[in-house]
Every structure is written in structure tokens, then in C-alpha cells.
Amino acid sequence: MRHWTTETIDQYHPLPTDLLLVLGTDQPSGLLGGEGATAFAEAIRASLANQTSGDLKGGEWVEVSGRRAWVQKVAEKPGLDADERLRSAVAEGFKAVSSRKSERVVFLADALPAAQLAVVLEGWWLSTYRFESWKSKPSAPHAVFHVVRANADPAGAASLGDAARVLDATDWVRDQVNTPGSSLTPRIFQERIGQVLSDAGIAWNARGRAELEEQGYQGLVTVGKGSDNEPFLGVARYSPENAKPGIHLVLVGKGVTFDTGGISIKPADHMWEMKNDMAGAATAIGALLAIARSGLPIAVSAVVCLVENRPGNGSVLPGDIFRAKNGKSVMVDNTDAEGRLILTDGLWEAGALGATHVVDLATLTGAVIRALGSSIAGVLSNDEGWGDSICRTGRTQGEKFWPLPLEDEYRSKLDDPVADMRNAGGVEAGAITAGLFLKEFAPEGAKWAHLDIAGTAFTTKAWKYLPEGATAFGLRTLVELARTLGRG
């Protein structure tokens, strides 16, 4: 468990064991301070400035009134904006301070604008996440992170509160994605979702194999045939009384709880990472949770397609054909291109819910990783303005998206002689042809965008301020997108 607290600078009474964390720049004169800081804060900063070397490489310890303080440089980092550099600096500073045992790390944020307090909390929170439920000897608890802000301005407290609600949902997402596949079957996952949504007062319904068969949701049924663990289509709805009229945002998430590739089986190397193939579904639910807890004035639903893709006696075979919910027939060229098959059901459901705006999230293609790497997610949309708004919003949240074209010239790659279309378009433009496939099932009249988060949802080594494992990439963007839509 991690704990954080906050108070204003005039309320702060140092404890003998406090460790101070202060931000600095290349020169001592650049230490954050100035207008609005109290005499106490200025005295601390003056003491630090006198002791800090002119060339602050990364950070260094100094003495302040008999206490230790770490001055952390906000370093230039290629490709990262000011907020991302601040998140990274806070993460690096807290890590350095944590090398010395203390019950509380005090972060002097009295000179930061209220909006950046959230960024400070994010840097600490996201970097100190641990998934240690399987460890026989979990790590010692982190010190309390105590944020000292300038004054009692409600904006500062509100900024921290808003951030904490989103970050708490982020932890839930990361916990689900990091859980081993055998411990998070579709049934277990839908039960976990139901529990967390029930605690938040959000309506939830999940349909299993029998209902899906009866109602014609053949995408999930087809992919799930090889597994003894039945698939589920889950729908969560948040409809506040003050919701903005005429707007219904629906988040659709791919939730393959483990992906072996089915009959078109994946190579063994790194297959363990395929426990993260449900990151889209987890992120959709986490975003909805944060939106509801924040009381945003907008109707939002989440549709999650939960299934396990593995070989078995009943597995779908390459060359098999199924008819999707919208009536189109699909030849399964490659059983490892299963995410787009289950999303046919999720996108249909979004239309049935009356979506005006749709975002689907999926760890969908290796092609997007080859095109954009592990730091940028791909966006494909039937509405240029909607896709651009996602990219712009992502930049404000430290999450990078890049638009890819829904190039109609490539649609013929999905043509099939015996079915309306096939589920794979070959090795060229794989992320684009996957988007073209999904476009065929997007709700008519709705603004739809597909986010391919295959490269960004999970990292096998520390990345920026994030430790190894699940990242919950996209969650902060979705919450801010809903906030913007709600404001109109």
C-alpha cells in the first residue's frame, strides 16, 4: 500500500525524520521558489541554493537545518514535454530519497501552479506501483509522500483529488493486466469487474456462451471455441442525471485474457507476455470507473469482450467462416488475428447502446509496434476531427498517439472469394488493414476511433517513470476526453 498526504506550507511542521525533496534546474538560481512562497520555504531554498553545485547532474543531497534534502534536477529529455519531464523528475527524486529510510518524504510544491500538483502526484504514484501478490517476501512499504502546496486555494486540493481518483483506477487496471492468465480467466475477470463496478454504483451485465450463441454474437463464440473457459460480453453503464444531452461515449475493450494464437499458434519466446492481451478491456473499465468517481456530466458506457484464445478440440480452424452480428461473413484466415473478431461483437453492442462517440482499445497488431515503436499508440478513425481530438488530448496527459490512415486502396487486401471478407490482410500495412476491418463494424452514424495499444500497454523494462509490467496506457486520455465532451 502507498499513502500520500497534503497540506499548505503555513501548516507544515517538520518532523525530525522528514526527508525533503525539492526540484532544481541546471543553476542554483533556477531552484523553484519566488512569488507566493513563505519565509520558511524561502529560507529552505536559500540554504539549498548555497549548497547546490552549479552543475546539477541529476540530483544531490544537501543539509537544511540539520535535515537531509534531495535536490532533483528537472532534466531535459528528448521527446518529453514539461509535464512528462516533471513526472520523471519526481519519480527519480523519490527513488533517490527512498534509499534512506524515513517514514515521510516531503515534496515542496509550494511554488508550482495548482494544475501541476496533479502531475507531481502522477510521477510519484505511477513510478511506485508494485505487483507483488505472488512474492513470498514483498518489499517494505514506501514512505508516505507528503505534498506541501502553496496555500489553501481549493484548486490545488481539487487537482490532487481528481488525479488520485484517476490514479486509483490506474492501479486497478495494472493489477488485472499483470495477473497471470490462468488466474484471470474470462469468468474471473468479469467477476472482478462486477465487484469493482458494484462498489462504485455502476450498472453491470455480463452474458456468457449460451446467451451469446442464442443472440448471434459469433465473434466471441468463434474465438472462444477452443477453450474450456467460456467467453463473456460485458456492458457497464454510467448515466448521471446531469449528463450532457445528445452525447453517449462508449468505450469498447479487447479482453483476450490469454492469447496463444489458437491453431495459428504463436512462437514460445515471450508468449508469457500475452497475459496482457486484455489490456484494452481493463483500460476501458478503469476509465469508466474514474469517470464515474469523478462525477463527470456525461453518459459513458464500457463494452468488454472477454475470451481466451487457445487451441483445443473445438478450436476455430483457419479457413472457417462465421457470420458477424451485423450480417457480414468473415473467413478466418489467421486465428491469431482474433482481437478484431471479438471486437465485431463489441462494436455492434456500442451501436445498440446508441453511441454517438466510440473508442475501441486493443492490443491488436504487431504491425503498429513495427511502425510506431513502444512509446506511441496508433489511431484510426472514421472522423478526422475525432481522431485528432484523441491525439491532442493524449499529448496533455503524457500519452502519445499518432494517426494512421484508413486507406481505402488497401481494403481489397481483405477481400475473400467465399466470404464477404477475411480477417487478415497480409504482412503489408497490417495496422491499417486491421483498422479497415473494424471500420466495417463501426456503428453507423457514430464517430469511431480505434486505438491500437499493442506497443504501449505493457513494458518488459522500466520506461520513463513506469516500472516493468502493465502501464494502463490510454486511461488518462480517455478520462480527459470524457471531461472535455462533458463540458462541450
Secondary structure by P-SEA (a helix, b strand, c coil): cbbbbbbccccccccccbbbbbbbccccccccccccccaaaaaaaaaaaaccccccccccccccccbbbbbbbbcccccccaaaaaaaaaaaaaaaaacccccbbbbccccccccaaaaaaaaaaaaacccccccccccccccbbbbbcccccaaaaaaaaaaaaaaaaaaaaaaaaacccccccaaaaaaaaaaaaaaabbbbbbbcaaaaaaaccaaaaaaaccccbbbbbbbbbbbcccccccbbbbbbbbbccccccccccccccccccccccaaaaaaaaaaaaaaaaacccbbbbbbbbbbbbccccccccccbbbbccccbbbbccccccaaaaaaaaaaaaaaaacccbbbbbccccccccccccccbbbbbcccaaaaaaaaaaaaaacbbbbbbbcccccccccccccccccccccccaaaaaaaaaaaaccccccbbbbbbcccccccccccccccccccccaaaaaaaaaaaaaac
